[in-house]
Protein backbone atom coordinates (compact mmCIF):
# COMPACT_ATOMS: atom_id res chain seq x y z
CA UNK A 1 0.00 0.00 0.00
CA UNK A 2 1.11 3.60 -0.51
CA UNK A 3 1.66 6.27 2.15
CA UNK A 4 -1.90 7.58 1.86
CA UNK A 5 -3.48 4.17 2.46
CA UNK A 6 -0.97 3.38 5.21
CA UNK A 7 -1.76 6.60 7.08
CA UNK A 8 -5.49 6.07 6.84
CA UNK A 9 -5.30 2.47 8.05
CA UNK A 10 -2.85 3.25 10.84
CA UNK A 11 -4.94 6.12 12.18
CA UNK A 12 -8.02 3.90 12.10
CA UNK A 13 -6.12 1.26 14.09
CA UNK A 14 -4.78 3.89 16.50
CA UNK A 15 -8.26 5.28 17.16
CA UNK A 16 -9.26 1.87 18.52
CA UNK A 17 -6.61 2.21 21.23
CA UNK A 18 -6.98 5.88 22.19
CA UNK A 19 -9.26 8.84 21.31
CA UNK A 20 -7.80 11.04 18.56
CA UNK A 21 -8.14 14.82 18.45
CA UNK A 22 -9.04 15.84 14.92
CA UNK A 23 -7.56 19.35 15.12
CA UNK A 24 -4.21 18.01 16.29
CA UNK A 25 -4.29 15.28 13.68
CA UNK A 26 -4.71 17.92 10.98
CA UNK A 27 -1.71 19.75 12.45
CA UNK A 28 0.28 16.54 12.18
CA UNK A 29 -0.72 16.12 8.54
CA UNK A 30 0.37 19.68 7.85
CA UNK A 31 3.73 19.11 9.56
CA UNK A 32 4.22 15.95 7.49
CA UNK A 33 3.90 18.03 4.32
CA UNK A 34 6.53 20.60 5.35
CA UNK A 35 9.69 18.61 4.60
CA UNK A 36 11.08 15.05 4.78
CA UNK A 37 12.59 15.49 8.27
CA UNK A 38 9.31 16.12 10.18
CA UNK A 39 7.66 13.60 7.85
CA UNK A 40 10.08 10.92 9.05
CA UNK A 41 9.42 11.78 12.69
CA UNK A 42 5.65 11.56 12.16
CA UNK A 43 5.52 8.26 10.28
CA UNK A 44 7.18 5.46 12.20
CA UNK A 45 4.23 3.30 11.16
CA UNK A 46 5.30 3.68 7.53
CA UNK A 47 8.93 2.97 8.42
CA UNK A 48 7.86 -0.28 10.08
CA UNK A 49 6.02 -1.23 6.88
CA UNK A 50 8.94 -0.50 4.56
CA UNK A 51 11.68 -2.01 6.72
CA UNK A 52 11.34 -5.72 5.74
CA UNK A 53 10.77 -4.86 2.08
CA UNK A 54 13.88 -2.69 1.79
CA UNK A 55 16.15 -4.60 4.17
CA UNK A 56 15.27 -8.32 4.32
CA UNK A 57 18.81 -9.15 5.51
CA UNK A 58 18.87 -6.50 8.25
CA UNK A 59 15.41 -7.65 9.31
CA UNK A 60 17.04 -10.94 10.30
CA UNK A 61 19.62 -9.35 12.60
CA UNK A 62 19.44 -10.15 16.36
CA UNK A 63 16.30 -8.83 18.06
CA UNK A 64 16.55 -6.52 21.07
CA UNK A 65 14.15 -4.30 22.97
CA UNK A 66 14.56 -1.14 20.90
CA UNK A 67 13.49 2.50 20.82
CA UNK A 68 11.89 2.07 17.41
CA UNK A 69 11.26 5.72 16.67
CA UNK A 70 14.88 6.78 17.16
CA UNK A 71 15.92 10.04 15.50
CA UNK A 72 18.20 12.99 16.17
CA UNK A 73 15.48 14.98 17.97
CA UNK A 74 14.50 12.14 20.30
CA UNK A 75 17.12 13.13 22.86
CA UNK A 76 16.80 15.36 25.88
CA UNK A 77 17.74 15.92 29.50
CA UNK A 78 16.32 15.15 32.93
CA UNK A 79 17.34 15.31 36.58
CA UNK A 80 18.04 12.09 38.44
CA UNK A 81 17.32 11.33 42.11
CA UNK A 82 20.56 13.09 43.06
CA UNK A 83 19.65 16.23 41.10
CA UNK A 84 22.29 15.50 38.46
CA UNK A 85 21.61 16.48 34.85
CA UNK A 86 21.37 13.43 32.57
CA UNK A 87 21.18 13.29 28.76
CA UNK A 88 19.75 10.50 26.64
CA UNK A 89 16.80 9.22 24.64
CA UNK A 90 13.72 11.17 25.62
CA UNK A 91 10.78 9.10 24.38
CA UNK A 92 9.92 5.41 24.11
CA UNK A 93 6.38 5.49 22.69
CA UNK A 94 7.27 3.01 19.94
CA UNK A 95 9.49 0.68 21.99
CA UNK A 96 9.24 -2.98 21.00
CA UNK A 97 11.50 -5.99 20.36
CA UNK A 98 13.00 -5.31 16.90
CA UNK A 99 16.15 -6.09 14.91
CA UNK A 100 18.95 -4.07 16.50
CA UNK A 101 19.83 -2.57 13.11
CA UNK A 102 16.49 -0.75 12.99
CA UNK A 103 17.47 1.85 15.59
CA UNK A 104 20.81 2.50 13.90
CA UNK A 105 19.40 2.90 10.39
CA UNK A 106 16.60 5.18 11.61
CA UNK A 107 19.00 7.37 13.58
CA UNK A 108 21.41 7.61 10.63
CA UNK A 109 18.56 8.33 8.19
CA UNK A 110 17.27 11.13 10.41
CA UNK A 111 20.78 12.61 10.51
CA UNK A 112 20.92 12.56 6.71
CA UNK A 113 17.59 14.37 6.44
CA UNK A 114 18.59 16.90 9.10
CA UNK A 115 21.82 17.61 7.22
CA UNK A 116 19.92 17.95 3.94
CA UNK A 117 17.65 20.56 5.55
CA UNK A 118 20.55 22.46 7.19
CA UNK A 119 19.67 21.47 10.75
CA UNK A 120 23.08 19.83 11.02
CA UNK A 121 26.28 20.83 9.25
CA UNK A 122 28.41 17.77 8.58
CA UNK A 123 29.02 15.18 5.90
CA UNK A 124 26.10 12.68 5.70
CA UNK A 125 28.38 9.71 5.09
CA UNK A 126 30.61 10.60 8.02
CA UNK A 127 27.54 11.10 10.21
CA UNK A 128 26.65 7.42 9.67
CA UNK A 129 30.16 6.41 10.67
CA UNK A 130 29.92 8.46 13.87
CA UNK A 131 26.63 6.79 14.87
CA UNK A 132 28.05 3.31 14.25
CA UNK A 133 31.33 4.06 16.07
CA UNK A 134 29.48 5.23 19.18
CA UNK A 135 27.15 2.24 19.15
CA UNK A 136 29.93 -0.30 18.64
CA UNK A 137 32.11 1.13 21.39
CA UNK A 138 29.22 1.20 23.84
CA UNK A 139 28.66 -2.52 23.27
CA UNK A 140 32.36 -3.27 23.60
CA UNK A 141 32.77 -1.34 26.87
CA UNK A 142 29.38 -2.24 28.43
CA UNK A 143 28.25 1.36 27.98
CA UNK A 144 27.70 4.16 30.46
CA UNK A 145 24.97 6.77 30.92
CA UNK A 146 25.59 10.41 30.10
CA UNK A 147 25.62 12.15 33.49
CA UNK A 148 26.55 15.74 32.71
CA UNK A 149 28.63 16.49 35.78
CA UNK A 150 32.38 15.93 36.01
CA UNK A 151 32.18 13.90 32.78
CA UNK A 152 30.78 14.85 29.36
CA UNK A 153 31.02 18.56 30.12
CA UNK A 154 31.04 19.32 26.38
CA UNK A 155 27.56 17.79 26.18
CA UNK A 156 26.44 19.83 29.18
CA UNK A 157 27.45 23.01 27.32
CA UNK A 158 25.25 21.95 24.42
CA UNK A 159 22.31 21.03 26.63
CA UNK A 160 22.47 24.18 28.75
CA UNK A 161 22.85 27.17 26.47
CA UNK A 162 21.16 30.51 25.98
CA UNK A 163 18.68 29.09 23.47
CA UNK A 164 17.33 26.82 26.21
CA UNK A 165 16.86 29.60 28.77
CA UNK A 166 14.18 28.73 31.38
CA UNK A 167 12.21 31.89 30.61
CA UNK A 168 11.74 30.77 27.00
CA UNK A 169 10.49 27.36 28.10
CA UNK A 170 7.93 28.72 30.56
CA UNK A 171 6.79 31.49 28.22
CA UNK A 172 5.92 28.89 25.59
CA UNK A 173 4.11 26.67 28.09
CA UNK A 174 2.15 29.60 29.56
CA UNK A 175 0.68 30.32 26.13
CA UNK A 176 -1.10 26.97 26.18
CA UNK A 177 -4.86 27.39 26.37
CA UNK A 178 -6.57 25.96 29.50
CA UNK A 179 -8.81 22.96 28.91
CA UNK A 180 -12.57 23.45 28.87
CA UNK A 181 -13.07 19.86 29.98
CA UNK A 182 -10.62 18.40 32.53
CA UNK A 183 -8.75 15.14 31.93
CA UNK A 184 -10.19 11.85 33.18
CA UNK A 185 -10.40 11.82 36.98
CA UNK A 186 -7.69 9.12 37.51
CA UNK A 187 -5.22 11.16 35.44
CA UNK A 188 -6.13 14.38 37.26
CA UNK A 189 -5.47 12.69 40.58
CA UNK A 190 -2.21 11.14 39.41
CA UNK A 191 -0.88 14.50 38.17
CA UNK A 192 -1.98 16.32 41.32
CA UNK A 193 -0.35 13.70 43.55
CA UNK A 194 2.90 14.22 41.68
CA UNK A 195 3.13 17.91 42.64
CA UNK A 196 5.54 18.86 45.47
CA UNK A 197 2.65 19.48 47.87
CA UNK A 198 -1.13 19.61 47.99
CA UNK A 199 -3.06 22.83 47.48
CA UNK A 200 -0.83 24.20 44.69
CA UNK A 201 -2.79 26.62 42.48
CA UNK A 202 -2.78 25.04 39.04
CA UNK A 203 -4.64 24.52 35.79
CA UNK A 204 -4.93 21.73 33.23
CA UNK A 205 -3.95 22.47 29.64
CA UNK A 206 -3.92 20.47 26.42
CA UNK A 207 -0.34 20.40 25.23
CA UNK A 208 0.77 20.04 21.62
CA UNK A 209 4.31 18.71 21.38
CA UNK A 210 6.40 16.55 19.10
CA UNK A 211 5.16 15.28 15.74
CA UNK A 212 4.76 11.52 16.00
CA UNK A 213 2.21 11.64 18.84
CA UNK A 214 0.23 14.63 17.54
CA UNK A 215 -3.42 13.74 17.42
CA UNK A 216 -3.41 11.89 20.73
CA UNK A 217 -4.54 13.32 24.05
CA UNK A 218 -1.75 15.07 25.94
CA UNK A 219 -2.52 16.78 29.24
CA UNK A 220 -0.29 19.06 31.25
CA UNK A 221 -0.74 20.42 34.76
CA UNK A 222 0.74 23.89 35.15
CA UNK A 223 1.02 25.62 38.52
CA UNK A 224 3.08 27.94 40.70
CA UNK A 225 4.88 26.75 43.79
CA UNK A 226 7.06 28.84 46.12
CA UNK A 227 7.66 31.62 43.63
CA UNK A 228 8.23 29.65 40.43
CA UNK A 229 6.37 27.51 37.93
CA UNK A 230 6.04 23.73 38.04
CA UNK A 231 4.50 21.38 35.48
CA UNK A 232 3.61 17.73 34.96
CA UNK A 233 2.46 15.94 31.82
CA UNK A 234 0.44 12.83 31.01
CA UNK A 235 -0.06 11.13 27.65
CA UNK A 236 -1.68 7.80 26.79
CA UNK A 237 0.45 4.84 25.82
CA UNK A 238 -0.63 2.63 22.92
CA UNK A 239 0.97 -0.42 21.32
CA UNK A 240 3.92 0.35 19.08
CA UNK A 241 3.23 0.96 15.39
CA UNK A 242 5.56 -2.01 14.88
CA UNK A 243 2.66 -4.16 16.12
CA UNK A 244 0.31 -2.65 13.54
CA UNK A 245 2.77 -3.15 10.69
CA UNK A 246 4.59 -6.35 11.63
CA UNK A 247 2.90 -8.47 14.29
CA UNK A 248 0.05 -10.63 13.02
CA UNK A 249 -1.29 -11.65 16.44
CA UNK A 250 -2.67 -8.87 18.70
CA UNK A 251 0.02 -7.60 21.06
CA UNK A 252 -0.92 -4.81 23.44
CA UNK A 253 2.08 -4.96 25.78
CA UNK A 254 3.60 -1.55 26.51
CA UNK A 255 7.40 -1.62 26.80
CA UNK A 256 7.94 2.05 27.71
CA UNK A 257 8.88 1.62 31.36
CA UNK A 258 11.03 -1.46 30.71
CA UNK A 259 13.26 0.11 28.08
CA UNK A 260 13.47 3.45 29.91
CA UNK A 261 14.92 1.79 33.01
CA UNK A 262 17.68 -0.26 31.40
CA UNK A 263 20.92 -1.05 33.28
CA UNK A 264 23.01 1.49 31.34
CA UNK A 265 20.62 4.40 31.95
CA UNK A 266 20.07 6.69 34.92
CA UNK A 267 16.32 6.67 35.69
CA UNK A 268 14.19 9.78 35.77
CA UNK A 269 12.48 9.65 39.20
CA UNK A 270 9.49 11.59 37.83
CA UNK A 271 8.89 9.22 34.91
CA UNK A 272 6.25 6.61 35.65
CA UNK A 273 3.55 4.60 33.91
CA UNK A 274 0.12 4.78 35.52
CA UNK A 275 -3.01 3.03 34.21
CA UNK A 276 -1.86 3.09 30.60
CA UNK A 277 -0.50 6.65 30.73
CA UNK A 278 3.06 7.92 31.03
CA UNK A 279 3.57 10.75 33.54
CA UNK A 280 6.62 12.97 33.67
CA UNK A 281 7.90 16.25 35.02
CA UNK A 282 8.15 19.17 32.59
CA UNK A 283 10.88 21.74 33.15
CA UNK A 284 13.54 23.59 31.14
CA UNK A 285 16.08 20.89 32.01
CA UNK A 286 13.60 18.01 31.71
CA UNK A 287 12.50 17.98 28.10
CA UNK A 288 13.42 17.07 24.56
CA UNK A 289 16.20 19.04 22.82
CA UNK A 290 15.30 20.28 19.34
CA UNK A 291 18.14 20.85 16.90
CA UNK A 292 17.18 24.52 16.68
CA UNK A 293 17.84 24.83 20.43
CA UNK A 294 21.48 23.80 20.11
CA UNK A 295 24.14 26.55 20.02
CA UNK A 296 25.67 27.45 16.67
CA UNK A 297 29.05 26.16 17.77
CA UNK A 298 28.66 22.45 18.41
CA UNK A 299 30.64 19.32 17.78
CA UNK A 300 28.10 17.61 15.59
CA UNK A 301 29.95 14.40 14.80
CA UNK A 302 30.75 14.03 18.48
CA UNK A 303 27.07 14.53 19.24
CA UNK A 304 26.03 11.89 16.69
CA UNK A 305 28.59 9.52 18.15
CA UNK A 306 27.01 10.08 21.58
CA UNK A 307 23.58 9.34 20.09
CA UNK A 308 24.89 6.07 18.69
CA UNK A 309 26.41 5.28 22.10
CA UNK A 310 23.07 5.94 23.80
CA UNK A 311 21.40 3.51 21.39
CA UNK A 312 23.98 1.01 22.59
CA UNK A 313 23.15 1.83 26.22
CA UNK A 314 19.54 0.92 25.53
CA UNK A 315 20.30 -2.29 23.67
CA UNK A 316 22.59 -3.38 26.52
CA UNK A 317 19.42 -4.06 28.46
CA UNK A 318 19.22 -7.22 26.34
CA UNK A 319 22.37 -8.85 27.73
CA UNK A 320 21.85 -12.25 26.08
CA UNK A 321 21.67 -10.69 22.60
CA UNK A 322 24.85 -8.59 22.89
CA UNK A 323 27.33 -11.34 21.87
CA UNK A 324 25.14 -12.05 18.83
CA UNK A 325 25.06 -8.35 17.90
CA UNK A 326 28.83 -8.05 18.21
CA UNK A 327 29.30 -11.01 15.87
CA UNK A 328 26.73 -9.64 13.44
CA UNK A 329 28.46 -6.26 13.33
CA UNK A 330 31.75 -7.96 12.49
CA UNK A 331 30.14 -9.72 9.53
CA UNK A 332 28.34 -6.70 8.11
CA UNK A 333 29.75 -5.29 4.88
CA UNK A 334 31.87 -2.17 5.15
CA UNK A 335 29.66 0.92 4.80
CA UNK A 336 26.44 -1.01 5.43
CA UNK A 337 24.91 1.74 7.54
CA UNK A 338 25.76 4.36 4.90
CA UNK A 339 24.07 2.24 2.23
CA UNK A 340 20.97 1.39 4.27
CA UNK A 341 20.34 4.93 5.50
CA UNK A 342 20.82 6.32 2.00
CA UNK A 343 18.23 3.91 0.66
CA UNK A 344 15.74 4.71 3.41
CA UNK A 345 16.33 8.42 2.87
CA UNK A 346 15.30 7.99 -0.77
CA UNK A 347 12.20 5.98 0.19
CA UNK A 348 11.21 8.57 2.79
CA UNK A 349 11.54 11.43 0.32
CA UNK A 350 9.45 9.56 -2.25
CA UNK A 351 6.67 9.02 0.32
CA UNK A 352 6.92 12.64 1.43
CA UNK A 353 6.48 13.95 -2.13
CA UNK A 354 3.36 11.82 -2.54
CA UNK A 355 2.01 13.02 0.81
CA UNK A 356 2.77 16.69 0.06
CA UNK A 357 0.91 16.48 -3.28
CA UNK A 358 -2.12 14.96 -1.57
CA UNK A 359 -2.06 17.52 1.25
CA UNK A 360 -1.86 20.49 -1.14
CA UNK A 361 -4.80 19.22 -3.16
CA UNK A 362 -6.88 18.81 -0.02
CA UNK A 363 -6.39 22.42 1.14
C-alpha positions in Angstrom: 0.0 0.0 0.0 1.1 3.6 -0.5 1.7 6.3 2.1 -1.9 7.6 1.9 -3.5 4.2 2.5 -1.0 3.4 5.2 -1.8 6.6 7.1 -5.5 6.1 6.8 -5.3 2.5 8.1 -2.8 3.3 10.8 -4.9 6.1 12.2 -8.0 3.9 12.1 -6.1 1.3 14.1 -4.8 3.9 16.5 -8.3 5.3 17.2 -9.3 1.9 18.5 -6.6 2.2 21.2 -7.0 5.9 22.2 -9.3 8.8 21.3 -7.8 11.0 18.6 -8.1 14.8 18.4 -9.0 15.8 14.9 -7.6 19.3 15.1 -4.2 18.0 16.3 -4.3 15.3 13.7 -4.7 17.9 11.0 -1.7 19.8 12.4 0.3 16.5 12.2 -0.7 16.1 8.5 0.4 19.7 7.8 3.7 19.1 9.6 4.2 15.9 7.5 3.9 18.0 4.3 6.5 20.6 5.3 9.7 18.6 4.6 11.1 15.1 4.8 12.6 15.5 8.3 9.3 16.1 10.2 7.7 13.6 7.8 10.1 10.9 9.1 9.4 11.8 12.7 5.7 11.6 12.2 5.5 8.3 10.3 7.2 5.5 12.2 4.2 3.3 11.2 5.3 3.7 7.5 8.9 3.0 8.4 7.9 -0.3 10.1 6.0 -1.2 6.9 8.9 -0.5 4.6 11.7 -2.0 6.7 11.3 -5.7 5.7 10.8 -4.9 2.1 13.9 -2.7 1.8 16.1 -4.6 4.2 15.3 -8.3 4.3 18.8 -9.1 5.5 18.9 -6.5 8.3 15.4 -7.7 9.3 17.0 -10.9 10.3 19.6 -9.4 12.6 19.4 -10.1 16.4 16.3 -8.8 18.1 16.5 -6.5 21.1 14.1 -4.3 23.0 14.6 -1.1 20.9 13.5 2.5 20.8 11.9 2.1 17.4 11.3 5.7 16.7 14.9 6.8 17.2 15.9 10.0 15.5 18.2 13.0 16.2 15.5 15.0 18.0 14.5 12.1 20.3 17.1 13.1 22.9 16.8 15.4 25.9 17.7 15.9 29.5 16.3 15.1 32.9 17.3 15.3 36.6 18.0 12.1 38.4 17.3 11.3 42.1 20.6 13.1 43.1 19.7 16.2 41.1 22.3 15.5 38.5 21.6 16.5 34.8 21.4 13.4 32.6 21.2 13.3 28.8 19.8 10.5 26.6 16.8 9.2 24.6 13.7 11.2 25.6 10.8 9.1 24.4 9.9 5.4 24.1 6.4 5.5 22.7 7.3 3.0 19.9 9.5 0.7 22.0 9.2 -3.0 21.0 11.5 -6.0 20.4 13.0 -5.3 16.9 16.1 -6.1 14.9 19.0 -4.1 16.5 19.8 -2.6 13.1 16.5 -0.8 13.0 17.5 1.9 15.6 20.8 2.5 13.9 19.4 2.9 10.4 16.6 5.2 11.6 19.0 7.4 13.6 21.4 7.6 10.6 18.6 8.3 8.2 17.3 11.1 10.4 20.8 12.6 10.5 20.9 12.6 6.7 17.6 14.4 6.4 18.6 16.9 9.1 21.8 17.6 7.2 19.9 18.0 3.9 17.6 20.6 5.6 20.6 22.5 7.2 19.7 21.5 10.8 23.1 19.8 11.0 26.3 20.8 9.3 28.4 17.8 8.6 29.0 15.2 5.9 26.1 12.7 5.7 28.4 9.7 5.1 30.6 10.6 8.0 27.5 11.1 10.2 26.7 7.4 9.7 30.2 6.4 10.7 29.9 8.5 13.9 26.6 6.8 14.9 28.0 3.3 14.3 31.3 4.1 16.1 29.5 5.2 19.2 27.1 2.2 19.2 29.9 -0.3 18.6 32.1 1.1 21.4 29.2 1.2 23.8 28.7 -2.5 23.3 32.4 -3.3 23.6 32.8 -1.3 26.9 29.4 -2.2 28.4 28.3 1.4 28.0 27.7 4.2 30.5 25.0 6.8 30.9 25.6 10.4 30.1 25.6 12.1 33.5 26.6 15.7 32.7 28.6 16.5 35.8 32.4 15.9 36.0 32.2 13.9 32.8 30.8 14.9 29.4 31.0 18.6 30.1 31.0 19.3 26.4 27.6 17.8 26.2 26.4 19.8 29.2 27.5 23.0 27.3 25.3 21.9 24.4 22.3 21.0 26.6 22.5 24.2 28.8 22.9 27.2 26.5 21.2 30.5 26.0 18.7 29.1 23.5 17.3 26.8 26.2 16.9 29.6 28.8 14.2 28.7 31.4 12.2 31.9 30.6 11.7 30.8 27.0 10.5 27.4 28.1 7.9 28.7 30.6 6.8 31.5 28.2 5.9 28.9 25.6 4.1 26.7 28.1 2.2 29.6 29.6 0.7 30.3 26.1 -1.1 27.0 26.2 -4.9 27.4 26.4 -6.6 26.0 29.5 -8.8 23.0 28.9 -12.6 23.4 28.9 -13.1 19.9 30.0 -10.6 18.4 32.5 -8.7 15.1 31.9 -10.2 11.8 33.2 -10.4 11.8 37.0 -7.7 9.1 37.5 -5.2 11.2 35.4 -6.1 14.4 37.3 -5.5 12.7 40.6 -2.2 11.1 39.4 -0.9 14.5 38.2 -2.0 16.3 41.3 -0.4 13.7 43.5 2.9 14.2 41.7 3.1 17.9 42.6 5.5 18.9 45.5 2.7 19.5 47.9 -1.1 19.6 48.0 -3.1 22.8 47.5 -0.8 24.2 44.7 -2.8 26.6 42.5 -2.8 25.0 39.0 -4.6 24.5 35.8 -4.9 21.7 33.2 -3.9 22.5 29.6 -3.9 20.5 26.4 -0.3 20.4 25.2 0.8 20.0 21.6 4.3 18.7 21.4 6.4 16.5 19.1 5.2 15.3 15.7 4.8 11.5 16.0 2.2 11.6 18.8 0.2 14.6 17.5 -3.4 13.7 17.4 -3.4 11.9 20.7 -4.5 13.3 24.1 -1.8 15.1 25.9 -2.5 16.8 29.2 -0.3 19.1 31.2 -0.7 20.4 34.8 0.7 23.9 35.1 1.0 25.6 38.5 3.1 27.9 40.7 4.9 26.8 43.8 7.1 28.8 46.1 7.7 31.6 43.6 8.2 29.6 40.4 6.4 27.5 37.9 6.0 23.7 38.0 4.5 21.4 35.5 3.6 17.7 35.0 2.5 15.9 31.8 0.4 12.8 31.0 -0.1 11.1 27.6 -1.7 7.8 26.8 0.4 4.8 25.8 -0.6 2.6 22.9 1.0 -0.4 21.3 3.9 0.3 19.1 3.2 1.0 15.4 5.6 -2.0 14.9 2.7 -4.2 16.1 0.3 -2.7 13.5 2.8 -3.2 10.7 4.6 -6.3 11.6 2.9 -8.5 14.3 0.1 -10.6 13.0 -1.3 -11.6 16.4 -2.7 -8.9 18.7 0.0 -7.6 21.1 -0.9 -4.8 23.4 2.1 -5.0 25.8 3.6 -1.5 26.5 7.4 -1.6 26.8 7.9 2.1 27.7 8.9 1.6 31.4 11.0 -1.5 30.7 13.3 0.1 28.1 13.5 3.4 29.9 14.9 1.8 33.0 17.7 -0.3 31.4 20.9 -1.1 33.3 23.0 1.5 31.3 20.6 4.4 31.9 20.1 6.7 34.9 16.3 6.7 35.7 14.2 9.8 35.8 12.5 9.7 39.2 9.5 11.6 37.8 8.9 9.2 34.9 6.2 6.6 35.6 3.6 4.6 33.9 0.1 4.8 35.5 -3.0 3.0 34.2 -1.9 3.1 30.6 -0.5 6.7 30.7 3.1 7.9 31.0 3.6 10.7 33.5 6.6 13.0 33.7 7.9 16.3 35.0 8.1 19.2 32.6 10.9 21.7 33.2 13.5 23.6 31.1 16.1 20.9 32.0 13.6 18.0 31.7 12.5 18.0 28.1 13.4 17.1 24.6 16.2 19.0 22.8 15.3 20.3 19.3 18.1 20.9 16.9 17.2 24.5 16.7 17.8 24.8 20.4 21.5 23.8 20.1 24.1 26.5 20.0 25.7 27.5 16.7 29.0 26.2 17.8 28.7 22.4 18.4 30.6 19.3 17.8 28.1 17.6 15.6 30.0 14.4 14.8 30.8 14.0 18.5 27.1 14.5 19.2 26.0 11.9 16.7 28.6 9.5 18.1 27.0 10.1 21.6 23.6 9.3 20.1 24.9 6.1 18.7 26.4 5.3 22.1 23.1 5.9 23.8 21.4 3.5 21.4 24.0 1.0 22.6 23.1 1.8 26.2 19.5 0.9 25.5 20.3 -2.3 23.7 22.6 -3.4 26.5 19.4 -4.1 28.5 19.2 -7.2 26.3 22.4 -8.8 27.7 21.8 -12.2 26.1 21.7 -10.7 22.6 24.9 -8.6 22.9 27.3 -11.3 21.9 25.1 -12.1 18.8 25.1 -8.4 17.9 28.8 -8.1 18.2 29.3 -11.0 15.9 26.7 -9.6 13.4 28.5 -6.3 13.3 31.8 -8.0 12.5 30.1 -9.7 9.5 28.3 -6.7 8.1 29.8 -5.3 4.9 31.9 -2.2 5.2 29.7 0.9 4.8 26.4 -1.0 5.4 24.9 1.7 7.5 25.8 4.4 4.9 24.1 2.2 2.2 21.0 1.4 4.3 20.3 4.9 5.5 20.8 6.3 2.0 18.2 3.9 0.7 15.7 4.7 3.4 16.3 8.4 2.9 15.3 8.0 -0.8 12.2 6.0 0.2 11.2 8.6 2.8 11.5 11.4 0.3 9.5 9.6 -2.3 6.7 9.0 0.3 6.9 12.6 1.4 6.5 13.9 -2.1 3.4 11.8 -2.5 2.0 13.0 0.8 2.8 16.7 0.1 0.9 16.5 -3.3 -2.1 15.0 -1.6 -2.1 17.5 1.2 -1.9 20.5 -1.1 -4.8 19.2 -3.2 -6.9 18.8 0.0 -6.4 22.4 1.1 
